[in-house]
Each structure stands twice: as structure tokens, then as C-alpha cells.
């Protein structure tokens, strides 16, 4: 039986251990021992990007998309596949170690997507980029945590508050889209999105195309 190997570790802003593990070619990121993501199950993240970018595939002027949370690169790669050659995708990742893990060629994670000339990578808090980006983005994709609460970092919760949702709406262009990934249903968050001026739909997507657990994708559109 092949062993699970600890490849690297870091500490979240809250002081929790974040680890990168590999088992038989499959990579996993865990916080406090809780698995957040893996290279085996990522279908729902890809579906999130597809829904967020479906309205801007052939847009002129060039589309501009913000992704909060790099993860293992699957959301970014799916967004790039939806967008034209002149689009810009800004990826904001709170943990510098996650960016480093993706850029490590031997891991085979998101290095190819990060090298795409359409991509701009920022190590920092996506809330700061949202706040400074008034009317700047056609789509905002948030996959920074386990849902509309802070597991990786408590400060992530502010993104999902009424104030955070208002800030996200202000950062979107007319007809823009806010797409949020969550491990579970969250009716209260859906209600807050509606109260913040979004027309909301909820889609359920599996972690793997042929099975796995169900995740919730909250899609908020303007107009």
C-alpha cells in the first residue's frame, strides 16, 4: 500500500497548519487535518467557473475576471478555457505557499495555468482587491474557503456578509456575475445575496463528474 506523503506545510493567518499531501499521484490540501480540496475531486470548481464566465466568452471589450482562491488551479484553468485570448483573469490567493505549490513543476498542479499571459497573480486578501475594483470586473468567482464562513481564515467571513456582498456588487460591471462555491447548502447566504441586489440561482454539482459528494454553487447576476 502506498503511503500518504507530506510534501510541504504552512501556517494560515489564524495560526492553523495547512499541509500539502500526496498519495499515489493525488495531491490534497488540508487545514487542521480537514481536507479542503484534492486533484481527484474538482468538478464543482470547474462548473463554478463555467457558470460565472458563460456570459462573457466572446465579449468586447475584453473580459476581466477576478478569482478569489487559487486552490489547486482547477477553477482558474476552467475560467481560462471559457474566455477569449484578450481576457484578463486576476487570481488572488491569501496563502503564498499555495501559489508556490502550484508553481512547482514536479507537482503538476496549476503551473501551466499560472503561466498563461492572460493571468495576473496577487498574493493577498481578495476582499482588498474587490474593495478597490469598483465597476472593474465582469465576473467575480469566490472559492476562498469551505463556503460562506471562514474555515481557512476567519477574516474570509467578511466576504459573505451583507457589507461584503455590497462591495462585490459595486466591483462588478453592469450585467456582471458573482459566483460562490460552497461545500453545503446555505439558505441564509442565498437570502443575503438577494437582499444585496443579485438575482440568485443555486446549482448543485458533484465533486467528480461520475460521483462524489454534492456542493452548492451560488450564482448571483446583476440586471
C-alpha positions in Angstrom: 0.0 0.0 0.0 1.4 3.4 -1.0 1.9 5.9 1.8 0.5 9.4 2.0 3.4 11.8 1.8 3.6 15.2 3.4 5.1 17.4 0.7 5.0 20.8 2.4 3.3 22.8 5.1 2.5 26.4 6.0 0.5 28.3 8.6 -2.7 30.2 7.9 -3.3 33.7 9.2 -5.3 32.2 12.1 -2.3 30.0 13.1 -3.7 26.8 11.8 -1.5 24.3 10.0 -2.1 24.0 6.2 -0.5 21.0 4.6 0.1 19.6 1.1 -0.1 15.8 0.9 0.4 13.4 -2.0 -1.0 9.8 -2.2 -0.3 7.8 -5.4 -0.1 11.0 -7.6 -3.1 12.6 -6.0 -2.5 15.9 -4.2 -4.6 17.2 -1.2 -4.6 20.4 0.8 -5.7 20.2 4.4 -6.2 22.7 7.2 -6.1 21.3 10.7 -6.3 17.9 9.2 -9.5 18.7 7.3 -9.3 18.1 3.6 -10.3 21.2 1.6 -9.5 20.1 -1.9 -7.8 17.4 -4.0 -6.8 16.7 -7.5 -9.1 13.8 -7.6 -12.3 15.8 -7.0 -12.7 19.2 -8.6 -15.7 19.0 -11.0 -17.8 21.5 -8.9 -15.0 24.1 -9.0 -14.8 23.8 -12.8 -18.5 24.1 -13.1 -18.4 27.3 -11.0 -16.1 28.9 -13.4 -18.2 27.8 -16.4 -21.3 29.4 -14.9 -19.5 32.6 -14.0 -18.0 33.1 -17.4 -20.7 31.9 -19.7 -22.0 35.4 -20.5 -18.6 36.8 -21.4 -17.0 34.2 -23.7 -16.9 36.5 -26.8 -17.3 39.8 -25.1 -15.9 43.1 -26.5 -14.2 45.0 -24.8 -12.1 42.2 -23.3 -13.5 40.5 -20.3 -12.0 40.9 -16.8 -12.5 38.2 -14.2 -11.5 38.1 -10.6 -10.9 34.7 -8.9 -10.6 34.6 -5.1 -8.7 31.4 -4.1 -6.2 29.6 -6.3 -6.7 26.2 -4.7 -5.1 23.5 -6.9 -5.6 25.6 -10.1 -8.8 23.9 -11.4 -11.1 27.0 -11.2 -8.5 29.1 -12.9 -7.9 26.6 -15.7 -11.7 26.2 -16.3 -12.2 30.0 -16.5 -9.4 30.4 -19.0 -11.0 27.7 -21.2 -14.2 29.9 -21.3 -12.5 33.2 -22.1 -11.0 34.7 -25.3 -7.4 35.5 -25.9 -7.7 39.1 -24.8 -9.3 38.5 -21.5 -7.7 39.1 -18.1 -8.0 36.8 -15.1 -6.8 38.2 -11.8 -6.2 35.4 -9.2 -5.9 36.4 -5.6 -4.5 33.9 -3.1 -4.1 34.6 0.6 -1.5 31.9 1.2 1.8 32.4 -0.6 2.6 28.7 -0.1 -0.4 27.7 -2.2 0.9 29.8 -5.1 4.4 28.2 -4.6 2.9 24.7 -4.6 1.0 25.4 -7.9 4.2 26.8 -9.5 6.2 23.7 -8.6 6.5 21.8 -11.9 7.1 18.4 -10.3 3.7 18.6 -8.6 1.9 19.0 -11.9 -0.8 21.4 -10.4 -1.6 24.8 -11.8 1.8 25.9 -13.2 0.6 25.8 -16.8 -2.5 28.0 -16.0 -0.4 30.5 -14.0 2.0 30.8 -16.9 -0.9 31.9 -19.2 -0.3 35.5 -20.4 -3.9 36.4 -19.5 -3.3 35.7 -15.8 -2.3 38.1 -13.1 -1.5 36.6 -9.7 -1.7 38.5 -6.4 -0.7 37.2 -3.0 -3.1 38.9 -0.7 -6.7 39.2 0.5 -9.3 39.1 -2.3 -11.5 41.4 -0.2 -9.0 44.2 -0.7 -9.0 43.7 -4.4 -12.8 43.7 -4.5 -12.9 46.9 -2.5 -10.5 48.7 -4.8 -12.1 47.4 -8.0 -15.3 49.4 -8.3 -17.0 48.7 -11.6 -14.0 46.8 -12.8 -14.9 43.1 -13.3 -17.3 41.2 -15.5 -17.3 38.2 -13.1 -16.1 37.6 -9.5 -15.5 33.9 -8.5 -15.1 33.2 -4.8 -13.7 29.9 -3.7 -11.6 31.0 -0.8 -12.9 28.7 1.9 -15.4 25.9 2.6 -18.3 28.1 2.0 -19.9 31.3 3.3 -17.9 31.1 6.5 -14.2 31.3 7.4 -12.6 27.9 7.9 -9.1 28.6 6.4 -9.2 32.2 7.9 -11.9 33.8 10.0 -11.4 37.0 8.1 -12.8 35.3 5.0 -16.3 35.6 6.6 -16.4 39.3 5.8 -16.7 38.4 2.1 -20.0 36.8 2.7 -21.6 39.4 4.9 -24.1 41.9 3.6 -21.3 44.5 3.5 -19.0 42.1 1.6 -21.7 41.3 -0.9 -22.5 45.0 -1.4 -18.8 45.5 -2.1 -18.7 42.7 -4.6 -21.7 44.1 -6.4 -20.0 47.5 -6.6 -16.9 45.9 -8.1 -19.0 44.3 -11.0 -19.8 45.9 -14.3 -23.5 46.1 -15.4 -24.7 42.5 -16.1 -21.8 41.1 -14.0 -21.9 37.8 -12.2 -20.8 36.8 -8.6 -20.2 33.1 -8.3 -19.6 31.5 -4.9 -18.6 27.9 -4.1 -19.8 26.2 -1.0 -19.5 22.7 0.3 -23.1 22.8 1.6 -26.4 24.5 1.2 -26.7 27.9 2.8 -30.2 29.4 2.5 -29.3 32.4 4.7 -26.4 33.3 2.4 -28.7 33.0 -0.7 -31.1 35.3 1.0 -28.3 37.8 1.7 -27.3 37.7 -1.9 -30.8 38.5 -3.0 -31.1 41.4 -0.4 -27.8 42.7 -1.9 -29.3 43.2 -5.3 -28.4 39.9 -7.0 -30.7 37.7 -9.0 -29.7 34.3 -7.5 -29.8 30.8 -8.8 -28.3 27.8 -7.0 -26.8 24.8 -8.8 -25.7 21.6 -7.2 -22.6 19.9 -8.7 -20.7 16.8 -7.7 -17.1 16.9 -6.8 -16.5 14.3 -9.6 -18.4 14.0 -12.8 -19.4 10.5 -12.1 -20.0 10.7 -8.3 -18.7 12.1 -5.1 -20.4 14.5 -2.7 -22.6 17.4 -3.7 -21.5 21.0 -3.5 -23.6 24.2 -3.9 -22.8 26.9 -6.4 -24.4 30.3 -5.7 -24.7 32.4 -8.9 -25.7 36.0 -8.5 -26.3 38.2 -11.5 -27.0 41.9 -11.9 -29.8 43.0 -14.2 
